[in-house]
Amino acid sequence: MQSKEEKNIPSRNRKEKKSISKTNQTKMESVKAKRKTKSPNLDSIFPMRILFLFFFTFIVHCQTNREKESPSYFQNLETTKSEMISQWEKLAPSGIKSLSYMFIMSDGKIHHGQLGNKSENQVDRFKIGSITKLFTGIAILQLQEAGKLKLDDPITKWIPEINQMKVRKSGYREITIRDLLTHQSGLPSDVANGFFLSPEAKEEEILDSFRNLPKAIIGMERGEPGKIHSYSNLSFGLLGNVIERSSGESIESYFQNHIFKVAGMKHTTLLESLPDSELISGYSGYVWKTQTIRPVIRDLTAGSISTTGEDMGLFMKAFFRSKQNKGLLSLASFDEFHKTQKSPKANFEMKLGLPVLKTSYTADGNQIWFYGHSGSLPPFFADLVYDPKTEIVSFVAGNTLGLQTGNLQTTNHNVMEILWEEKMGKRPEPSPLPTLKSRTVVAGEEGYYVSPMGIHEYKHGNPPTLGLMGFDVGLVERDHRYGIDLRILFGLISIKDPQISEMRVEFETWEGSTIFTLYAKGLPKGTTGIGVKFSPDNHFPNSDYFGIFLTKEKYAIIPKLKLEKDKRGFPLLTIYYHLGGMENSIQVPCQWESKDTLRILGYGRNLGETLLLDRREGKPSLRYSGGIYEKK
């Protein structure tokens, strides 16, 4: 039998829902106003979309939150459960067609359900994207326990194809398995060519593509390991190949036998087909929602798992039993999974486990840590956050790419805070920003900067301004740093909102370069990468390389590139992403490096990589991220 929270939204409960909504309206508004925080995540395209939706939402609404009395959920199970469900009902079914949620509170039980559209005669699975990476990390630690590998083994022991990559500079140390787990391998962020497969692809075709991934990196360039964090699906696709090669089992068999079945997960798979369950349809659109094709990917162990809320609860319960050496890992490996790993200096305050992300909170004057990961395989989005000490968990997955998507992660962390309060009696708050030693705000150097969010121009003035996601925001002194003054309608209306007022921009020097970092409460410094100053040199390739270039790949994640001569003095590359039925793009500056090579400037995801100039049948072509793009 299904409990109340396991059922679809029933019509007979509408009166009850109205009553809950009416009596708790003040309480819920308070939660929204006082507790809404941005949390860091490591997913690929999700950070860019979150930031876009973040600014877009506040421009549309332009409203000031009011302080209201905060409710208490301490040891109040029924009130807390009702609040959890009401939080999710705000997102589904109007903005998100279907939503699966799960939470574990102080009673230790798995509470789960599905809202919105639901199949009648089968179990619906949701893609969880990069939350898959946590399962991959667990599998690697299991193999270390079995004596089949070590975290600090050179990756070439299992992926010798890396020896056939080009090295940007000589003298680099060996890349280790640990480097791949913590996104600091120096490998490219992705091999975009071949990332998406046909939605009708058979299992053998998917597995063949997955196993051929190591061959795809031959001849590509790698950078220095340990220098900087750069989120990499490629790294986790290769780790999946390490799992197969070291264990002697197929990847699906390994995950089923050593993780899914151990946890009792009956409706979870890395592949596409399972008896008695089916992947739910996905949708996209800002106003009208359109059904999209099934997203099938080559890099299985980077983001392919589909599952249910109930199965995610079973997974977390089995994971927590590791503390008694009776779960998915030994206690020693469980501790290593959550231990803060040595990170590049450019990570600054971002803390990574293997590969879980740690976020610092404060409760009753004490520091606590929440752990988790987000996932995006558009149109599917998911978020997981948990506390391994109290064993409190909140998980959500949705099947729709649209304006509500950006609220999934925020709502999930609001839920987690309430769950923790119900157990411990205190509401956790994101830890305050660290105190700076210097009390002088450091101004940046005027000019252009590049980060994983694109190109930014910094201008002196009163106040100075910085370009962020298409907005020139004013920088005003706050906490001996810069805060953001976001204005719209020709600067006449200032957007006053706690999320914006908490954001900070800090300029400093890193390895001889002027950089800026963007951070806030719950968004540790370094999570969004660094903005590095660059100087245009007005050196351009032959003019026939300017224009639009297309790939012939049918299901390309990057179907189009545009190279143009930017009037600011550098080659400008626009990378177009096709995800979940919608197009997104990012512009990055390039620098002429040789007669056939442009270097994308900057450090971080998709930055620092090469764009090769080529000719096919006498016509200009570009080679990027493993793919060939021909001029339109």
Salt bridges, closest charged atoms under 4 A:
GLU5 OE2 - HIS111 ND1 2.80
GLU6 OE2 - HIS112 NE2 2.47
GLU29 OE1 - LYS68 NZ 2.43
GLU67 OE1 - LYS34 NZ 3.97
GLU78 OE2 - LYS81 NZ 3.15
ASP107 OD2 - HIS111 NE2 2.95
ASP152 OD1 - ARG178 NE 2.86
ASP153 OD2 - LYS157 NZ 3.81
GLU161 OE2 - ARG245 NH2 3.27
ASP179 OD2 - ARG173 NH1 2.76
ASP190 OD2 - ARG605 NH2 2.48
GLU221 OE1 - ARG599 NH1 2.51
GLU244 OE1 - ARG211 NE 2.91
GLU249 OE2 - HIS258 NE2 2.78
GLU272 OE2 - LYS127 NZ 2.86
GLU272 OE1 - ARG294 NH1 3.20
GLU278 OE2 - ARG294 NH2 2.63
ASP299 OD1 - ARG298 NE 2.51
GLU336 OE2 - ARG178 NH1 2.82
ASP383 OD2 - HIS413 NE2 3.44
GLU391 OE2 - LYS323 NZ 2.96
GLU421 OE1 - ARG427 NE 2.79
GLU429 OE2 - ARG35 NH1 1.95
ASP479 OD2 - ARG504 NH2 2.88
ASP485 OD2 - ARG487 NE 2.96
GLU506 OE1 - ARG481 NE 3.83
GLU506 OE1 - LYS525 NZ 3.43
GLU508 OE2 - LYS525 NZ 2.73
GLU511 OE1 - LYS227 NZ 2.37
ASP544 OD2 - ARG615 NH2 3.12
ASP566 OD1 - ARG568 NE 2.76
GLU593 OE1 - ARG599 NH2 2.95
ASP614 OD2 - ARG623 NE 3.37
GLU630 OE1 - LYS552 NZ 3.78
GLU630 OE2 - ARG616 NE 3.23
